[in-house]
Amino acid sequence: MLVVPEITTADSGADRVTLSWNFISDHEPLTFIIKYRKDSDSEELWKEISGIVDHTVTVSDLSPSTAYLFQVIACTADKTHSPPSAETKCLTTAGKPLSV
């Protein structure tokens, strides 16, 4: 069984969140899956970004001033998956006002 990744840092902007995580394993090669959804809607399905090879990713095209939940899952070449990391909540910042 794979070890659970641990999200270590999160940095946000108006329409993006950058996550970094720790993961130590003897399994190679590894990729990661990021799952995310808006925190305000528990009925919303989790969106996924797969095939990540680094321990950092920027999720973009998010709504400003919105809380999102994120999880990281490790995946081996034979499709074995770790349990998801603990949920991490991130708030995107307010968008820039439009010029008139």
WORAGI-V256936 format. One record per residue. N is the residue number from 1. RES is the residue in one letter. SS is DSSP state (A for helix, B for strand, O for the rest). OMEGA is omega in radians with two decimals (999 if undefined). D_CENTER is the distance of its C-alpha to the mean C-alpha in whole Angstrom. Layout:
BEGIN
n = [N/N]
res = [RES/RES]
ss = [SS/SS]
omega = [OMEGA/OMEGA]
d_center = [D_CENTER/D_CENTER]
END
This chain:
BEGIN
n = [1/2/3/4/5/6/7/8/9/10/11/12/13/14/15/16/17/18/19/20/21/22/23/24/25/26/27/28/29/30/31/32/33/34/35/36/37/38/39/40/41/42/43/44/45/46/47/48/49/50/51/52/53/54/55/56/57/58/59/60/61/62/63/64/65/66/67/68/69/70/71/72/73/74/75/76/77/78/79/80/81/82/83/84/85/86/87/88/89/90/91/92/93/94/95/96/97/98/99/100]
res = [M/L/V/V/P/E/I/T/T/A/D/S/G/A/D/R/V/T/L/S/W/N/F/I/S/D/H/E/P/L/T/F/I/I/K/Y/R/K/D/S/D/S/E/E/L/W/K/E/I/S/G/I/V/D/H/T/V/T/V/S/D/L/S/P/S/T/A/Y/L/F/Q/V/I/A/C/T/A/D/K/T/H/S/P/P/S/A/E/T/K/C/L/T/T/A/G/K/P/L/S/V]
ss = [O/O/O/O/O/B/B/B/B/B/B/B/O/O/O/B/B/B/B/B/B/B/O/O/O/O/O/O/O/B/B/B/B/B/B/B/B/B/O/O/O/O/O/O/O/O/B/B/B/B/B/B/O/O/O/B/B/B/B/B/O/O/O/O/O/O/B/B/B/B/B/B/B/B/B/B/O/O/O/O/B/O/O/O/O/O/O/B/B/B/B/O/O/O/O/O/O/O/O/O]
omega = [-3.13/3.07/3.12/3.06/3.12/3.09/-3.05/3.13/3.07/3.13/-3.06/3.01/-3.08/-3.08/-3.09/3.00/3.06/-3.12/2.97/-3.12/3.06/3.05/3.12/-3.11/3.03/-3.11/3.07/-0.21/-3.14/2.91/-3.12/3.05/3.03/3.04/3.12/3.06/3.06/-3.13/-3.04/-3.05/-3.11/3.11/-3.13/3.10/3.07/3.01/-3.10/2.95/-3.07/3.08/-3.13/-3.11/3.11/3.09/3.07/3.12/3.01/3.07/-3.07/-3.08/3.09/3.12/3.10/3.08/-3.08/3.08/3.11/3.01/-3.12/3.01/3.06/3.09/3.06/-3.10/3.11/3.14/3.13/3.05/2.99/-3.11/3.00/2.92/3.11/3.04/3.00/3.10/3.05/3.14/3.09/3.12/3.05/-3.12/3.11/3.09/3.10/3.12/3.11/3.07/3.14/999]
d_center = [21/18/17/14/11/11/8/11/11/9/11/12/14/16/14/11/8/8/6/8/9/13/14/18/19/23/21/21/20/16/13/10/8/4/5/6/9/12/13/17/17/17/18/16/14/11/10/8/8/10/12/10/13/12/10/9/7/8/7/11/13/12/15/17/17/15/13/9/8/4/5/6/9/12/14/18/20/22/19/19/15/15/14/10/10/11/9/8/10/10/13/13/17/20/21/24/27/29/32/35]
END
